[in-house]
Amino acid sequence: MPAVRTARRRYVTVCALFWLPPGLAMAPLVLLFTERGMDLAAIAGFYAAHSLTVSVLELPTGGLSDAIGRRPVLAVAGVLNTGALLLHALGTTAAALTLGMVLMGAGRALASGPAEAWYVDTVQAAAGPGAELRTGLARGSTATSAALAAGILLGGALPWLLGLGPDPGARLTESTSGLVLPLSVPVLLGAAVEIVFVAYVLAALREPPRPPVTVRSVLRGIPGAVLNGARSAGRDALVRRILLSTAAAGSALAAIELLMPGRAVSLTGASESGAMLFAGLACGGFVCSGLGSQLAPLLARRTGGGERAVLTALGVSTAGLVLLGVTAAFPRPAALGLTGVAAGFGLVYLGLGAAAPNENTLLHHRVTSDGRATALSVQSLAQQSAGALAGVIVGAMSPGPWPWLLTAGILLTGTLLWLRRSGTPGAPGPEPATRHASRAHRPTVDS
């Protein structure tokens, strides 16, 4: 159907344009803050400001999208991210950099659900409420992973490709009175991409006309949308299962982000080579995540439905964490340890990439359009909150296999939730794309 194909293409483009700027900034950002004279405690404070902003705004911004529409919220998110990246690239004070992190957190909260909600709304309007969603969601996840991987590589290599050398602090751009450091260039490029993102959203993401809104009606509508999203999680067993497994996945991601840089240094013996190894692993992880997302529809067909696909995918990620724990317990020989780390890292991201589109397909068939973005915000909040808690716990543990194995146990718990078949009253049947597969394989969990 042409309308569905067009919506899918536009959704994939939006995913790529939104996530390319964070990828560009990911590699140079901490080093850029250091070049601005910030110590590690200050940098940790910047990131804490970002996380706090996302947590506070996650649900209200989801409700805002449900109240006034997807396109304006996404456009505002792009504008805020543009300002954030400009402040990061050019800011020289702690106040400016903190403001940049707050703006980025607000943009992240605003954008956590509207694009996906727009895609689902558009496809269901064109093909009915039982429309097949998994393929488009999988391609969007693949585009996200590809954009992050490409951004990390380009953001790390661009200063060198421009001939700016290994000592960025020694070479300032005179025409801007020292505001632009070599490490600022990828961040400025990210800001330019954000402008393209805003223009594309305004031009391409068309929505049905909505009733005129006022500030008062918006403020009244947000609490109702948030309450509807919270109620859907409370009364639907499948939605609760999705949120709990998402929280478990957030714990796994937090552990990897916290533990892997030090693990890479221990494998290579030097901080510089460890940083290069971690960058390579991160890029490979996003590639594996994109591959997993691309394989999500096939996995659902082969396993007999969305729920069994989630069970299988999270099982793969759990195996990856166990492998990381085993290699931490037996780090020698170094070559074997490095191979095990790369394999475990790839398995974690491959499984999480395959699980997400299947989980979200199930979620979208459980919620209505007027609460869809809020439901996605609840899901994002569950992931981030669990990740923050897991980070505190894992960070307090001694290095070695136990932090990895604890996280593997958390993810295994989230995986085992999918062993039970959904039996909530009034649950919708299998999606059209998986009805035949469900009959053929007789899944232990429905799709």
C-alpha beads as a LAMMPS data file, in Angstrom:
LAMMPS data file: protein, C-alpha beads

447 atoms
446 bonds

1 atom types
1 bond types

-500.0 500.0 xlo xhi
-500.0 500.0 ylo yhi
-500.0 500.0 zlo zhi

Masses

1 110.0

Atoms # bond

1 1 1 0.000 0.000 0.000
2 1 1 1.620 3.317 -1.104
3 1 1 0.537 5.269 1.988
4 1 1 2.081 2.674 4.290
5 1 1 5.331 2.585 2.302
6 1 1 5.529 6.379 2.349
7 1 1 4.940 6.497 6.109
8 1 1 7.587 3.832 6.641
9 1 1 10.141 5.704 4.537
10 1 1 9.491 8.983 6.335
11 1 1 9.672 7.351 9.754
12 1 1 13.023 5.739 8.902
13 1 1 14.356 9.101 7.665
14 1 1 13.248 10.863 10.839
15 1 1 14.946 8.196 12.990
16 1 1 18.216 8.573 11.085
17 1 1 18.188 12.381 11.139
18 1 1 17.344 12.553 14.832
19 1 1 20.031 10.133 16.025
20 1 1 22.903 11.159 13.749
21 1 1 23.695 14.340 15.764
22 1 1 23.986 12.503 19.120
23 1 1 26.246 9.996 17.368
24 1 1 28.445 12.792 16.027
25 1 1 28.749 14.320 19.496
26 1 1 29.208 11.069 21.407
27 1 1 32.896 10.540 20.647
28 1 1 34.267 14.087 21.182
29 1 1 31.918 15.494 23.844
30 1 1 33.678 14.469 27.072
31 1 1 37.066 15.387 25.599
32 1 1 35.625 18.718 24.456
33 1 1 34.377 19.475 27.962
34 1 1 37.828 18.596 29.287
35 1 1 39.441 20.978 26.805
36 1 1 37.135 23.692 28.145
37 1 1 38.743 23.187 31.553
38 1 1 36.058 21.047 33.182
39 1 1 37.097 18.292 35.562
40 1 1 35.446 14.878 35.779
41 1 1 33.235 15.897 38.693
42 1 1 31.833 18.795 36.685
43 1 1 31.298 16.583 33.632
44 1 1 29.447 14.050 35.782
45 1 1 27.267 16.929 36.979
46 1 1 26.460 17.871 33.379
47 1 1 25.276 14.358 32.613
48 1 1 23.303 14.241 35.854
49 1 1 21.493 17.410 34.783
50 1 1 20.638 15.723 31.488
51 1 1 19.299 12.577 33.166
52 1 1 17.270 14.542 35.702
53 1 1 15.697 16.665 32.983
54 1 1 14.707 13.618 30.955
55 1 1 13.205 11.899 34.000
56 1 1 11.168 14.948 35.050
57 1 1 9.842 15.728 31.565
58 1 1 9.379 12.228 30.139
59 1 1 5.699 11.751 31.015
60 1 1 4.492 15.366 30.605
61 1 1 6.061 15.617 27.153
62 1 1 4.463 12.332 26.109
63 1 1 1.140 13.762 27.189
64 1 1 1.899 16.953 25.281
65 1 1 2.405 14.968 22.072
66 1 1 -0.903 13.173 22.586
67 1 1 -2.609 16.507 23.273
68 1 1 -1.332 18.753 20.461
69 1 1 0.150 16.388 17.865
70 1 1 3.376 14.643 16.946
71 1 1 4.859 17.058 14.414
72 1 1 5.062 20.228 16.562
73 1 1 6.558 18.342 19.493
74 1 1 9.226 16.755 17.292
75 1 1 10.040 20.113 15.724
76 1 1 10.483 21.725 19.147
77 1 1 12.710 18.808 20.170
78 1 1 14.914 19.473 17.154
79 1 1 15.138 23.192 17.954
80 1 1 16.125 22.460 21.563
81 1 1 18.746 19.948 20.449
82 1 1 20.156 22.485 18.002
83 1 1 20.578 24.992 20.815
84 1 1 22.108 22.332 23.043
85 1 1 24.708 21.304 20.478
86 1 1 25.631 24.942 19.774
87 1 1 26.137 25.539 23.481
88 1 1 28.267 22.400 23.743
89 1 1 30.370 23.343 20.719
90 1 1 30.920 26.991 21.662
91 1 1 30.286 27.226 25.410
92 1 1 33.222 27.926 27.689
93 1 1 31.596 28.087 31.129
94 1 1 30.022 25.465 33.357
95 1 1 26.718 27.355 33.300
96 1 1 26.560 27.321 29.492
97 1 1 27.429 23.642 29.273
98 1 1 24.899 22.756 31.986
99 1 1 22.216 24.686 30.110
100 1 1 23.162 22.735 26.995
101 1 1 22.659 19.454 28.850
102 1 1 19.283 20.615 30.190
103 1 1 18.162 21.589 26.682
104 1 1 19.349 18.255 25.324
105 1 1 17.493 16.423 28.073
106 1 1 14.312 18.344 27.252
107 1 1 14.746 17.557 23.567
108 1 1 15.298 13.887 24.331
109 1 1 12.149 13.754 26.467
110 1 1 10.089 15.517 23.803
111 1 1 11.276 13.148 21.071
112 1 1 11.051 9.849 22.940
113 1 1 7.698 8.811 21.438
114 1 1 6.140 11.168 18.857
115 1 1 7.895 9.843 15.733
116 1 1 6.936 6.246 16.455
117 1 1 3.441 7.308 17.484
118 1 1 3.088 9.243 14.205
119 1 1 4.134 6.186 12.216
120 1 1 1.683 3.879 13.969
121 1 1 -1.166 6.410 13.739
122 1 1 -0.521 6.907 10.017
123 1 1 -0.285 3.209 9.180
124 1 1 -3.390 2.320 11.160
125 1 1 -5.310 5.168 9.538
126 1 1 -4.358 3.797 6.105
127 1 1 -4.597 0.031 6.728
128 1 1 -6.816 -0.349 9.791
129 1 1 -6.127 -1.043 13.472
130 1 1 -4.769 -4.523 12.679
131 1 1 -2.099 -3.175 10.309
132 1 1 1.322 -4.838 10.306
133 1 1 3.704 -2.586 12.251
134 1 1 6.763 -4.698 12.974
135 1 1 8.578 -4.165 9.669
136 1 1 8.476 -0.380 9.910
137 1 1 9.427 -0.350 13.583
138 1 1 12.317 -2.699 12.839
139 1 1 13.571 -0.498 10.011
140 1 1 13.335 2.558 12.235
141 1 1 15.430 0.826 14.901
142 1 1 17.931 -0.204 12.232
143 1 1 18.149 3.388 10.979
144 1 1 18.712 4.601 14.541
145 1 1 21.554 2.143 15.108
146 1 1 23.131 2.896 11.735
147 1 1 22.982 6.649 12.382
148 1 1 24.610 6.263 15.801
149 1 1 27.332 3.979 14.425
150 1 1 28.090 6.314 11.508
151 1 1 28.010 9.338 13.800
152 1 1 30.458 7.814 16.271
153 1 1 32.921 6.958 13.514
154 1 1 32.631 10.345 11.817
155 1 1 32.640 12.274 15.077
156 1 1 35.811 10.540 16.196
157 1 1 37.599 10.774 12.857
158 1 1 36.566 14.222 11.600
159 1 1 39.184 16.294 13.491
160 1 1 41.891 14.019 12.121
161 1 1 40.461 14.050 8.599
162 1 1 40.518 17.844 8.677
163 1 1 44.202 17.758 9.594
164 1 1 43.623 19.227 13.035
165 1 1 46.080 16.893 14.677
166 1 1 46.298 14.979 17.945
167 1 1 46.547 18.044 20.179
168 1 1 43.194 19.798 19.780
169 1 1 43.776 22.169 22.648
170 1 1 46.819 23.655 20.918
171 1 1 45.001 24.817 17.778
172 1 1 42.156 27.266 18.058
173 1 1 40.272 28.738 15.158
174 1 1 41.382 32.364 15.220
175 1 1 38.398 33.690 13.253
176 1 1 36.068 32.843 16.118
177 1 1 38.319 34.072 18.942
178 1 1 39.012 30.603 20.228
179 1 1 35.370 29.532 20.572
180 1 1 35.760 26.693 18.073
181 1 1 38.076 23.896 19.069
182 1 1 38.824 21.067 16.646
183 1 1 36.650 18.790 18.777
184 1 1 33.802 21.273 18.292
185 1 1 33.567 20.535 14.568
186 1 1 31.576 17.257 14.817
187 1 1 29.241 18.886 17.340
188 1 1 28.632 21.842 15.025
189 1 1 27.963 19.417 12.191
190 1 1 25.413 17.738 14.454
191 1 1 23.696 21.106 14.981
192 1 1 23.475 21.543 11.213
193 1 1 21.885 18.100 10.865
194 1 1 19.362 19.068 13.559
195 1 1 18.253 22.001 11.399
196 1 1 17.692 19.583 8.516
197 1 1 15.728 17.350 10.912
198 1 1 13.389 20.183 11.914
199 1 1 12.791 21.160 8.287
200 1 1 12.046 17.565 7.307
201 1 1 9.650 17.018 10.201
202 1 1 7.675 20.146 9.344
203 1 1 7.535 19.232 5.643
204 1 1 7.011 15.459 5.733
205 1 1 5.163 14.407 8.877
206 1 1 1.649 15.370 7.934
207 1 1 -1.117 14.764 10.453
208 1 1 -4.905 14.938 10.310
209 1 1 -6.266 18.330 11.389
210 1 1 -6.693 18.604 15.149
211 1 1 -9.128 20.863 16.997
212 1 1 -7.685 24.290 17.798
213 1 1 -5.837 24.292 21.076
214 1 1 -5.167 26.899 23.705
215 1 1 -2.617 26.954 26.476
216 1 1 -5.388 26.156 28.933
217 1 1 -6.638 23.167 26.940
218 1 1 -3.110 21.836 26.544
219 1 1 -2.432 22.119 30.260
220 1 1 -5.714 20.347 30.944
221 1 1 -5.002 17.645 28.363
222 1 1 -1.530 16.668 29.537
223 1 1 -2.529 15.292 32.970
224 1 1 -5.332 13.273 31.388
225 1 1 -2.997 11.788 28.785
226 1 1 -0.405 10.950 31.452
227 1 1 -3.076 9.341 33.624
228 1 1 -4.341 7.247 30.700
229 1 1 -0.816 6.029 29.992
230 1 1 -0.254 5.088 33.627
231 1 1 -3.621 3.325 33.772
232 1 1 -2.806 1.238 30.703
233 1 1 0.311 -0.053 32.446
234 1 1 -1.622 -0.811 35.594
235 1 1 -4.513 -2.731 34.081
236 1 1 -2.840 -4.635 31.243
237 1 1 -0.575 -7.565 32.152
238 1 1 1.170 -7.557 28.776
239 1 1 2.001 -3.844 29.030
240 1 1 3.407 -4.425 32.519
241 1 1 5.536 -7.244 31.140
242 1 1 6.870 -4.969 28.407
243 1 1 7.749 -2.279 30.957
244 1 1 9.495 -4.733 33.284
245 1 1 11.559 -6.318 30.517
246 1 1 12.419 -2.842 29.212
247 1 1 13.630 -1.930 32.698
248 1 1 15.780 -5.068 32.760
249 1 1 17.256 -4.115 29.384
250 1 1 17.974 -0.635 30.747
251 1 1 19.956 -2.226 33.574
252 1 1 22.021 -4.168 31.046
253 1 1 22.774 -1.070 28.969
254 1 1 23.733 0.948 32.062
255 1 1 26.149 -1.773 33.180
256 1 1 27.781 -1.898 29.760
257 1 1 28.186 1.879 29.550
258 1 1 29.674 2.012 33.026
259 1 1 31.894 -1.068 33.010
260 1 1 33.103 -1.417 29.427
261 1 1 35.468 1.602 29.236
262 1 1 37.494 0.307 32.190
263 1 1 37.298 -3.218 30.826
264 1 1 38.698 -2.005 27.504
265 1 1 41.601 -0.282 29.251
266 1 1 42.385 -3.463 31.191
267 1 1 42.450 -5.434 27.953
268 1 1 44.782 -3.055 26.122
269 1 1 46.906 -1.813 29.008
270 1 1 46.620 1.912 28.206
271 1 1 43.868 4.500 28.395
272 1 1 44.379 5.761 24.836
273 1 1 44.185 2.344 23.227
274 1 1 41.385 1.403 25.611
275 1 1 39.369 4.397 24.429
276 1 1 39.917 3.350 20.823
277 1 1 38.833 -0.214 21.636
278 1 1 35.697 1.000 23.398
279 1 1 34.811 3.238 20.444
280 1 1 35.183 0.249 18.122
281 1 1 33.063 -1.938 20.402
282 1 1 30.387 0.766 20.659
283 1 1 30.232 1.114 16.891
284 1 1 30.073 -2.670 16.498
285 1 1 27.357 -2.807 19.148
286 1 1 25.176 -0.370 17.221
287 1 1 25.755 -2.370 14.046
288 1 1 24.652 -5.541 15.860
289 1 1 21.640 -3.706 17.268
290 1 1 20.675 -2.598 13.774
291 1 1 21.104 -6.136 12.466
292 1 1 18.930 -7.453 15.286
293 1 1 16.236 -4.899 14.485
294 1 1 16.323 -5.880 10.831
295 1 1 15.922 -9.539 11.804
296 1 1 13.033 -8.855 14.219
297 1 1 10.206 -9.629 11.742
298 1 1 11.934 -12.845 10.617
299 1 1 12.457 -13.871 14.237
300 1 1 8.756 -13.363 14.969
301 1 1 7.788 -15.516 11.986
302 1 1 10.257 -18.279 12.849
303 1 1 9.411 -18.416 16.548
304 1 1 5.651 -18.161 16.087
305 1 1 4.821 -14.669 17.298
306 1 1 5.938 -11.459 18.925
307 1 1 6.078 -12.696 22.512
308 1 1 8.194 -15.745 21.741
309 1 1 10.453 -13.541 19.623
310 1 1 11.027 -11.270 22.631
311 1 1 11.786 -14.304 24.797
312 1 1 14.364 -15.574 22.298
313 1 1 15.978 -12.179 21.722
314 1 1 16.343 -11.346 25.417
315 1 1 17.764 -14.831 25.951
316 1 1 20.497 -14.017 23.432
317 1 1 21.305 -10.778 25.290
318 1 1 21.414 -12.612 28.614
319 1 1 23.880 -15.107 27.137
320 1 1 26.032 -12.180 26.014
321 1 1 26.151 -10.738 29.538
322 1 1 27.047 -14.139 30.968
323 1 1 29.892 -14.375 28.453
324 1 1 31.139 -10.935 29.521
325 1 1 31.081 -12.137 33.123
326 1 1 32.979 -15.317 32.301
327 1 1 35.678 -13.427 30.399
328 1 1 36.000 -11.037 33.363
329 1 1 36.637 -14.007 35.641
330 1 1 39.201 -15.557 33.266
331 1 1 40.909 -12.643 31.466
332 1 1 43.870 -14.669 30.174
333 1 1 44.978 -15.250 27.521
334 1 1 44.390 -11.678 26.404
335 1 1 43.489 -12.576 22.818
336 1 1 40.844 -15.023 23.963
337 1 1 39.541 -12.484 26.473
338 1 1 39.220 -9.831 23.777
339 1 1 37.395 -12.252 21.495
340 1 1 35.007 -13.187 24.289
341 1 1 34.346 -9.541 25.128
342 1 1 33.608 -8.677 21.502
343 1 1 31.312 -11.698 21.138
344 1 1 29.484 -10.976 24.394
345 1 1 29.119 -7.293 23.546
346 1 1 27.719 -8.133 20.121
347 1 1 25.255 -10.691 21.500
348 1 1 23.863 -8.211 24.037
349 1 1 23.148 -5.600 21.367
350 1 1 21.960 -8.109 18.784
351 1 1 19.349 -9.461 21.201
352 1 1 18.183 -6.067 22.428
353 1 1 17.904 -4.853 18.849
354 1 1 15.698 -7.818 17.924
355 1 1 13.546 -7.524 21.059
356 1 1 12.611 -3.846 20.816
357 1 1 10.517 -3.860 17.588
358 1 1 8.634 -6.953 18.746
359 1 1 7.942 -5.450 22.172
360 1 1 6.770 -2.174 20.678
361 1 1 4.538 -3.914 18.143
362 1 1 2.802 -5.663 21.031
363 1 1 2.564 -2.367 22.914
364 1 1 0.981 -0.475 20.028
365 1 1 -1.725 -3.094 19.651
366 1 1 -2.601 -2.569 23.332
367 1 1 -2.846 1.224 23.475
368 1 1 -4.982 3.736 21.618
369 1 1 -3.812 6.713 19.613
370 1 1 -4.693 9.256 22.317
371 1 1 -2.285 7.600 24.765
372 1 1 0.357 6.157 22.451
373 1 1 3.144 8.691 22.954
374 1 1 2.536 8.649 26.707
375 1 1 2.856 4.856 26.753
376 1 1 6.186 5.140 24.945
377 1 1 7.296 7.742 27.479
378 1 1 6.380 5.400 30.334
379 1 1 8.463 2.721 28.635
380 1 1 11.418 5.086 28.234
381 1 1 11.119 6.204 31.852
382 1 1 11.177 2.577 33.024
383 1 1 14.373 1.955 31.074
384 1 1 16.150 5.068 32.306
385 1 1 15.094 4.719 35.950
386 1 1 16.166 1.088 36.130
387 1 1 19.401 1.940 34.364
388 1 1 20.196 4.696 36.857
389 1 1 19.575 2.372 39.812
390 1 1 21.587 -0.446 38.259
391 1 1 24.441 1.954 37.562
392 1 1 24.626 2.953 41.223
393 1 1 24.617 -0.678 42.367
394 1 1 27.108 -1.943 39.792
395 1 1 29.391 1.051 40.328
396 1 1 29.644 0.239 44.032
397 1 1 30.711 -3.374 43.399
398 1 1 34.285 -4.550 43.077
399 1 1 35.582 -5.095 39.530
400 1 1 35.377 -8.633 38.235
401 1 1 32.701 -11.011 37.059
402 1 1 30.027 -10.321 39.692
403 1 1 28.717 -6.986 38.367
404 1 1 28.247 -8.615 34.970
405 1 1 26.614 -11.711 36.401
406 1 1 24.287 -9.646 38.602
407 1 1 23.165 -7.715 35.547
408 1 1 22.760 -10.957 33.629
409 1 1 20.522 -12.203 36.441
410 1 1 18.368 -9.065 36.198
411 1 1 18.023 -9.473 32.437
412 1 1 17.284 -13.181 32.838
413 1 1 14.454 -12.278 35.212
414 1 1 13.028 -9.934 32.582
415 1 1 13.431 -12.676 29.973
416 1 1 11.608 -15.303 32.008
417 1 1 8.556 -13.041 32.232
418 1 1 7.870 -13.988 28.616
419 1 1 7.539 -17.695 29.359
420 1 1 3.921 -17.215 30.442
421 1 1 1.197 -16.876 27.856
422 1 1 -0.804 -13.647 27.991
423 1 1 -4.286 -14.241 29.270
424 1 1 -5.629 -10.787 29.942
425 1 1 -9.327 -10.349 29.165
426 1 1 -10.085 -8.652 25.921
427 1 1 -6.568 -9.034 24.611
428 1 1 -6.342 -8.595 20.874
429 1 1 -5.404 -11.511 18.721
430 1 1 -2.205 -11.985 16.752
431 1 1 -1.183 -9.280 14.345
432 1 1 -2.065 -10.014 10.720
433 1 1 1.543 -10.586 9.783
434 1 1 1.929 -13.374 12.327
435 1 1 -1.411 -15.184 12.198
436 1 1 -0.172 -17.912 9.869
437 1 1 3.020 -18.343 11.862
438 1 1 1.020 -18.661 15.068
439 1 1 -1.028 -21.512 13.631
440 1 1 2.005 -23.298 12.250
441 1 1 4.225 -23.169 15.325
442 1 1 1.640 -23.139 18.151
443 1 1 3.632 -20.703 20.309
444 1 1 3.664 -21.049 24.085
445 1 1 3.082 -17.283 24.193
446 1 1 0.713 -15.425 21.929
447 1 1 1.685 -12.711 19.530

Bonds

1 1 1 2
2 1 2 3
3 1 3 4
4 1 4 5
5 1 5 6
6 1 6 7
7 1 7 8
8 1 8 9
9 1 9 10
10 1 10 11
11 1 11 12
12 1 12 13
13 1 13 14
14 1 14 15
15 1 15 16
16 1 16 17
17 1 17 18
18 1 18 19
19 1 19 20
20 1 20 21
21 1 21 22
22 1 22 23
23 1 23 24
24 1 24 25
25 1 25 26
26 1 26 27
27 1 27 28
28 1 28 29
29 1 29 30
30 1 30 31
31 1 31 32
32 1 32 33
33 1 33 34
34 1 34 35
35 1 35 36
36 1 36 37
37 1 37 38
38 1 38 39
39 1 39 40
40 1 40 41
41 1 41 42
42 1 42 43
43 1 43 44
44 1 44 45
45 1 45 46
46 1 46 47
47 1 47 48
48 1 48 49
49 1 49 50
50 1 50 51
51 1 51 52
52 1 52 53
53 1 53 54
54 1 54 55
55 1 55 56
56 1 56 57
57 1 57 58
58 1 58 59
59 1 59 60
60 1 60 61
61 1 61 62
62 1 62 63
63 1 63 64
64 1 64 65
65 1 65 66
66 1 66 67
67 1 67 68
68 1 68 69
69 1 69 70
70 1 70 71
71 1 71 72
72 1 72 73
73 1 73 74
74 1 74 75
75 1 75 76
76 1 76 77
77 1 77 78
78 1 78 79
79 1 79 80
80 1 80 81
81 1 81 82
82 1 82 83
83 1 83 84
84 1 84 85
85 1 85 86
86 1 86 87
87 1 87 88
88 1 88 89
89 1 89 90
90 1 90 91
91 1 91 92
92 1 92 93
93 1 93 94
94 1 94 95
95 1 95 96
96 1 96 97
97 1 97 98
98 1 98 99
99 1 99 100
100 1 100 101
101 1 101 102
102 1 102 103
103 1 103 104
104 1 104 105
105 1 105 106
106 1 106 107
107 1 107 108
108 1 108 109
109 1 109 110
110 1 110 111
111 1 111 112
112 1 112 113
113 1 113 114
114 1 114 115
115 1 115 116
116 1 116 117
117 1 117 118
118 1 118 119
119 1 119 120
120 1 120 121
121 1 121 122
122 1 122 123
123 1 123 124
124 1 124 125
125 1 125 126
126 1 126 127
127 1 127 128
128 1 128 129
129 1 129 130
130 1 130 131
131 1 131 132
132 1 132 133
133 1 133 134
134 1 134 135
135 1 135 136
136 1 136 137
137 1 137 138
138 1 138 139
139 1 139 140
140 1 140 141
141 1 141 142
142 1 142 143
143 1 143 144
144 1 144 145
145 1 145 146
146 1 146 147
147 1 147 148
148 1 148 149
149 1 149 150
150 1 150 151
151 1 151 152
152 1 152 153
153 1 153 154
154 1 154 155
155 1 155 156
156 1 156 157
157 1 157 158
158 1 158 159
159 1 159 160
160 1 160 161
161 1 161 162
162 1 162 163
163 1 163 164
164 1 164 165
165 1 165 166
166 1 166 167
167 1 167 168
168 1 168 169
169 1 169 170
170 1 170 171
171 1 171 172
172 1 172 173
173 1 173 174
174 1 174 175
175 1 175 176
176 1 176 177
177 1 177 178
178 1 178 179
179 1 179 180
180 1 180 181
181 1 181 182
182 1 182 183
183 1 183 184
184 1 184 185
185 1 185 186
186 1 186 187
187 1 187 188
188 1 188 189
189 1 189 190
190 1 190 191
191 1 191 192
192 1 192 193
193 1 193 194
194 1 194 195
195 1 195 196
196 1 196 197
197 1 197 198
198 1 198 199
199 1 199 200
200 1 200 201
201 1 201 202
202 1 202 203
203 1 203 204
204 1 204 205
205 1 205 206
206 1 206 207
207 1 207 208
208 1 208 209
209 1 209 210
210 1 210 211
211 1 211 212
212 1 212 213
213 1 213 214
214 1 214 215
215 1 215 216
216 1 216 217
217 1 217 218
218 1 218 219
219 1 219 220
220 1 220 221
221 1 221 222
222 1 222 223
223 1 223 224
224 1 224 225
225 1 225 226
226 1 226 227
227 1 227 228
228 1 228 229
229 1 229 230
230 1 230 231
231 1 231 232
232 1 232 233
233 1 233 234
234 1 234 235
235 1 235 236
236 1 236 237
237 1 237 238
238 1 238 239
239 1 239 240
240 1 240 241
241 1 241 242
242 1 242 243
243 1 243 244
244 1 244 245
245 1 245 246
246 1 246 247
247 1 247 248
248 1 248 249
249 1 249 250
250 1 250 251
251 1 251 252
252 1 252 253
253 1 253 254
254 1 254 255
255 1 255 256
256 1 256 257
257 1 257 258
258 1 258 259
259 1 259 260
260 1 260 261
261 1 261 262
262 1 262 263
263 1 263 264
264 1 264 265
265 1 265 266
266 1 266 267
267 1 267 268
268 1 268 269
269 1 269 270
270 1 270 271
271 1 271 272
272 1 272 273
273 1 273 274
274 1 274 275
275 1 275 276
276 1 276 277
277 1 277 278
278 1 278 279
279 1 279 280
280 1 280 281
281 1 281 282
282 1 282 283
283 1 283 284
284 1 284 285
285 1 285 286
286 1 286 287
287 1 287 288
288 1 288 289
289 1 289 290
290 1 290 291
291 1 291 292
292 1 292 293
293 1 293 294
294 1 294 295
295 1 295 296
296 1 296 297
297 1 297 298
298 1 298 299
299 1 299 300
300 1 300 301
301 1 301 302
302 1 302 303
303 1 303 304
304 1 304 305
305 1 305 306
306 1 306 307
307 1 307 308
308 1 308 309
309 1 309 310
310 1 310 311
311 1 311 312
312 1 312 313
313 1 313 314
314 1 314 315
315 1 315 316
316 1 316 317
317 1 317 318
318 1 318 319
319 1 319 320
320 1 320 321
321 1 321 322
322 1 322 323
323 1 323 324
324 1 324 325
325 1 325 326
326 1 326 327
327 1 327 328
328 1 328 329
329 1 329 330
330 1 330 331
331 1 331 332
332 1 332 333
333 1 333 334
334 1 334 335
335 1 335 336
336 1 336 337
337 1 337 338
338 1 338 339
339 1 339 340
340 1 340 341
341 1 341 342
342 1 342 343
343 1 343 344
344 1 344 345
345 1 345 346
346 1 346 347
347 1 347 348
348 1 348 349
349 1 349 350
350 1 350 351
351 1 351 352
352 1 352 353
353 1 353 354
354 1 354 355
355 1 355 356
356 1 356 357
357 1 357 358
358 1 358 359
359 1 359 360
360 1 360 361
361 1 361 362
362 1 362 363
363 1 363 364
364 1 364 365
365 1 365 366
366 1 366 367
367 1 367 368
368 1 368 369
369 1 369 370
370 1 370 371
371 1 371 372
372 1 372 373
373 1 373 374
374 1 374 375
375 1 375 376
376 1 376 377
377 1 377 378
378 1 378 379
379 1 379 380
380 1 380 381
381 1 381 382
382 1 382 383
383 1 383 384
384 1 384 385
385 1 385 386
386 1 386 387
387 1 387 388
388 1 388 389
389 1 389 390
390 1 390 391
391 1 391 392
392 1 392 393
393 1 393 394
394 1 394 395
395 1 395 396
396 1 396 397
397 1 397 398
398 1 398 399
399 1 399 400
400 1 400 401
401 1 401 402
402 1 402 403
403 1 403 404
404 1 404 405
405 1 405 406
406 1 406 407
407 1 407 408
408 1 408 409
409 1 409 410
410 1 410 411
411 1 411 412
412 1 412 413
413 1 413 414
414 1 414 415
415 1 415 416
416 1 416 417
417 1 417 418
418 1 418 419
419 1 419 420
420 1 420 421
421 1 421 422
422 1 422 423
423 1 423 424
424 1 424 425
425 1 425 426
426 1 426 427
427 1 427 428
428 1 428 429
429 1 429 430
430 1 430 431
431 1 431 432
432 1 432 433
433 1 433 434
434 1 434 435
435 1 435 436
436 1 436 437
437 1 437 438
438 1 438 439
439 1 439 440
440 1 440 441
441 1 441 442
442 1 442 443
443 1 443 444
444 1 444 445
445 1 445 446
446 1 446 447
